[in-house]
């Protein structure tokens, strides 16, 4: 996509580019280039670098410590961050619960929670899905019963990403069943993960990683002041948060970076074989993804413009979520095809005892391409499954 930047925007682009070149810690840069998963400490250290620069709250209003950037500035920042292969921001605090607190929270909640979210002093996770409530989120059953000056919550949340590191969790809970609509009995609560009765059970995914969890709540007492907004209005707040999440899931700049790397890989001849760039069928599939990505970038810019003007992302966030995740998965598939037999799953523990000199097989990160493929199959499910998003698009965009 070709965007004409003003002189001020070009200067901003150069500043962002220089920041990632000079301020991204070398050890984090090296881990990213070697496709090593960052430790939580590394992620926090990177986000604190952004905070020190004043760039942590990319989509936050200035009055709460945010950047107040225009849509074009946000686009430039995302593009340059991806081009530098810098870590993505852990979304749960800065991009998800933060906007809910500054939009719907009271002044005391804003003073209490927003500074630590902005500075990445607190790690947040999301408590939405339950073992029996995923795409049909309004069927959630985790109870929050009011007793004197607190709620007592019981139930289970599942697929809780990075919950093993979290200090706090924001939850949708059922505070009433005596309602005409299931959605009207849902509230939005903030819960300290160190509260007695909270326990975290790991879920190991197909790629062998511990990324998601089940979080169990047994007679957990939560102060009433941790209720965001009005009781029974949590569904409204949760929908706004999901719109922010779906916009963040899009990952257009990351996909563009991955496609550039794939083109470079396709141009190389490995061990005398003809480069993939000479394979017309492979290049046809690569070009088709690039066409879809161009369209996605335009839609992403329109959504950023709406957010920058003070609006929450609208139903177009569902379009972004569907196409963004489909493109990510197509890139995964093409990357695995390019890796060929090097894409066979590689688990270092299988080799290190017999062959301690082996650290990596194949070229670069190719040996992890199948693991990324397996892991990223979930992208079309989380944040609201793509099937549900198509229903939203049909109703709110097409008017069907």
N, C-alpha and C positions, 0 to 999 in steps of 0.2 A: 504494500500500500504506500502511496506517495502522499505525504502530508507536507504542505508548505508552511514552514515555521517562520515566525518573525525573528528579528535580530535578538530580541530578549529571550525568546524560546530557544534559539540556537546557543546562546550563552548559558542558559540553564542546562541544556543538554550536555555541554562541555563540562559544566561543574559536576553534574551527576556522574559523567563518565570518569572524570578525574577522581572523584570520591571512591568509586569502586576500584579504580586502579591503585590508589594510594592507601586507602583506609581499610580495605577488606583484609583481615589478618591473613598472613601467608599460610599458616597451618590450616586455616579453614579453606582457603583457596585450593591448596593441594589436595585436601580431602575431597573437595567437590570435583576436581579434575580426575581423581582416581575413583570416583563414584563410591566413596566411603560414606556411610550414614553418619551424620553428625551426632555427637553427644548432646544432651540437653544443655550442658554448660556452654558448648560451642554456639548453639543457636541463640541462647540468651546473650552471650557476649557480642554476637553480631547485631542483635536487635538493640542492645545498649549503645553500640556505635551509631546506629541510626538515630536513637534518642538524643545522644550528645550533639549530633548534627542538627537536630530539630526536625528530623524526617521520619519519626516513628508513626505519628498519626496521619498517614497519607490521605485518608478520606475523612479526617476529623475536622470540625470547625475550629477556627483559630481560638475562639473563647475557651475551648477546653484543651488547648495545647496542641492542636492539630496544625497542619501545614496551610490549610486554606487554598490548596493548589487548584488551578483550573483543570478542566478535563484533559487539555493538551499536555499540561505538565505531568499529570498522573500517567498519561500514556507514555510520555518520554521516560519517566522514572521506571515504569514497569519494563519498557523495552531495554533500557540500559542495564537494569538489574539482571535481566535474563541474559543479555549479551555478555555480561561479565561472569555468568554462571554463579552468581551469588546465591546464597540460600533464600528460599521463599520465607516470608514472614509466617510464623505460626498464627493461624487465623483466629483461633477461638477467643483470644483476648482483644487484640487490636481491631480486628475486622468484624467481629461478631457481637460479643457481649458489650464491648465498649460503646458502639453506636446505640444499643438498646438502652444502656444506662443513661447516656447523655440525652436521649430523646424522650424516654418515658420515666426515668427514675426521678426521685425527689432530690432536693438540693443536698441533703445529708448523704445520700447514696453517691451522688456525684463527687462530693468532697472525699468520701471514704474510699471509693473504688477507682475512679478515673486516673489519679496520678500514678498508682502502682501498675495499672494496666498499661499506661503510656510508656512507663520506664521499664516494662517487662520485669518488674519485681515479683510478680505473681503469675504462675502458670495456670491457665484455665482449660477446662475441657467441657464438652457438651453432653447433656443428658436428655436426649429426645427419644430415640428408638428404645423399644422394649422387646423382650422375647416374643410377644404376641402382637406387637404394634410397630410396624415399619412404615411402609408406604401409606397405610391407613393410620396415620399418626393420631387422629382424633379418637381412636379406640384405646388410647393409653390408659393404664389402670393404676399406676403408682399413686397412692393416696397421700394426701397431706391434710391431716385433721387438726383443727385449731383447738388448742388446750391452753387456756389462760393467755400468756403473752408469747406463745410460740406455736409452731406447727410440729406435729409428730408425723414423720413420713416413713412409709413402708413400701417396698417394691424393688424392682430391678431395672436398671438401664443397661442396654447392650450396644455393641459396636462403638464403644467409647474410645475414640482415637486418642492415644497418648495419655490416657487417664492414669497410667502408672506414675506419671511425673507431676500430675496436677496438684495444685494447692486448693483450688476452688472448682466447683462445677455449677453451671447454670442449668436448671431443670424445668421442664414442663411437667406439672403434677396436677392430679385431679383433686380439687378442693370441694367439689359438689357433684352429686349425681342427680339432684332434683332440678333438672333443667330441661328445656324443650329441645335444645340442640346439644350434642355431646361437647362441641367446641366451647360452649358457654360455661362449662364447669372446670375449665383448665386455667391454672395460674402459673406465673413465672417466678421461680425461687432461686436465690443464690445460696449455695451450700458450701461450707468449709469442709474440705475432704478429711480433715483431721478430727472431725466430730465423732464421738463414740457411736458405733453402729454402722459406720461406712466401711465397706471392704471391697477390694479390687481383685478380680480373678482374671488372669490373662487368657486371651484367645490367640492361638498361634495360627497364622494364615498360611495359605498354600505355598507361599514362597519361604516359609520357615521363620518369618519375622514376628516379633511381639510388638504389634502396632496398635491393636484394638483390645478391648477388655469388656467384661461384665462388671458393673458396679452395683453392689447390693446395699440396700438401706433397711436397717432393722431398728425400729423405734428411734429414729434419728431426730433429735430436737433442733429446730431451726427457728431463730428469733423472728417474730413477725416483721421486724424492720428490714428483713432480707427479702420481703416480697416486693417485686418491682411493679410499679403501677397499681392498678386496681385488681382485687381478687376477681377471678373469673374472666379477666381480659387477656390471659396469657396466650391464647391462640392468636389474637391479633398481633401481639408483640413477637411471637414465634414466627409468624408468617413474614414479618418484616426482616427478622434475622435470617430466615432461609433465603430471602431474596438477595441479601448481602452475600450469603454463603454461595449461592448459585453463581453470582457474578464473579466471585473470587475463584470458583472452580474452573472457570473458562480457560484460564492459562494460555491466552493467545500468544503472549510474548514468549513464554517458555516453549510453546509448540514451534514458533518460528525459529528459535535458537536450535531446537532439536533437529528441525528440518535442514538447517544450514549444516550442522554437523554430519547429518546423513548424506547430504550432497558431497561433502568433502570425502567421506568414507567411500562413496560410490565411485569417486574419481581415481581411487588408488588401485594399483595392481598388487595383489598379495600373493607372494610365492609364485610369480609368473602367470597367474590366471588373468584373464581379461577383466578389466574393471567393470563394475556394474553399470557405469555410465554408458557402456556400449550395449547394454541389454534394454531394448526398446520397451519391452513389457514392464520392466522394473521402473524405468523413467516415466512411463505413462502413469503408473500408479502414484509416483512421487508428485508429478505435476497436478494430478487430480486433487491430492491433499492440499497443495499450495493454493489452488483455486478456491477450495472451501475455506481455507484459512484467511484469505483476503476478505471474503464476505463476512467472516466472523469478526475480523478486526474492525470493520466499519460499524457493525452492530455494537461492539464493545465500546467504541468511541461515543456512540449515541447514548449508551447507558451511563458512561462516565460523565457526560455533559449533564444528564438529568441529576445525578448524585451531586455534582459540583454546584448545581443551582439550589440545593437544599432538599431535593426530593429523594425518597427511597427508590431503589431500583424497582421498576414495574414488571409487568408480565414478560417484557423482553428478556428478563433475567432467565426465564425458562428456555427461551430460544438459545441464549448463550450457553446454558448448562447442557442442553442436548447436543448442540453442534460441537461445543468445546470438548466434551468427553468423547464423542465419536471420533473427532480428529486425533485426540491423544491416543486412543486405542488403535486407530489406523497407523499412527506413527510407530507405536509399539510393535505392531505386526510386521511393518516394513523393516524396522530395525532388526527384528529377529530373523527375518528373511535374509537381510544383508549379512548378518553374522554367520549364517549357515550352521555347520556343525559346531562352531564355537558357542552357539546359543544353548547348547546342552547345559542344563542346570549344574552349576558349580558350587558345591558347599565345601569350604576350605577344610573343615574338620575331617572330611572323607579322605583327604590326601596328605595332610600335614604329618601324620604319624609315620607313614611309609616313605613319603617324599618331602622332607622338611624344606628342601630347597625350592619347592614349588610355591609361588605366591599368587600367580595369576596365569591363566591359560588363555592364549589367543591375543588379540590386539585390543589394547585399551579396555573399555568396559563391556566389550562384546559378550563376555561370558556371563554377564548379569542381565542380558537383554531378555531372556525367557523369564527370569524372576520378576523383572519389571512388568513384563506382559501379564503374568499371572496376577501380580498384585493390583495392577491397574484395571482389571476386569470389574472391580467394584466401583470405578468412577462413574459408571452409568447408573448406579444404584444410590450412592450416598447423596445427601443434599436433596432427596426426593427423586425417586426413580424416573428414568427418562420417559417411561410410559405415562406416569402421572403428569410430567411436564407437558407432554403432548396434549393431554386433556385440558390443562390450563391454557395452553396456546389456542386450542380450538375454541374455548369458551371466551377468553378475555381479549384475544388478538383477532381471531377470525370471526367471532360473534356467532359461533355455531351452537 
